[in-house]
């Protein structure tokens, strides 16, 4: 995207690219009326196999039902002919892997705090009969305003689905 070009998806103005993967790009974005900062994950449907596409639709359905302070909030999905856009809570602190790179080794108290929050998310998934598998640093984001971890469900749930299918407990 050219620096002077503005892209509008629904009511969201796409800003700078903040992440990318095999078939998606994540943009720091802003709601054009409220000014709310969000992350918009742009998924190229042409790159998805039929099974992955089916699992993505399951993920969107599940995400729309989850409301927990330690799980990144899903606001809405916007679909076009060749793309699906997931509008998600923006976590300005980056992911846990970046946090560790910046700060180095964490103290036992900090590690305990992070692990306690991972356990809370695991319990939340357990109560809705989902398996929580991916505890990697790239899936855990720091929300600086509230000083707690949030978990990027796109990586967590999607990895669960694409690797092992839907895993009821």
Secondary structure, DSSP 8 states (H G I E B T S, - for coil): --TT--EEETTEEEEEEEEE-SSEEEEEEEETTT--EEEEEEEEGGG--HHHHHHHHHHHHHHTT---TTB--EEEEEE-SSEEEEEEE--TT-BHHHHHHHH-S--HHHHHHHHHHHHHHHHHHHHTT-------GGGEEEETTTTEEEE-HHHHHHHHHHHH-----
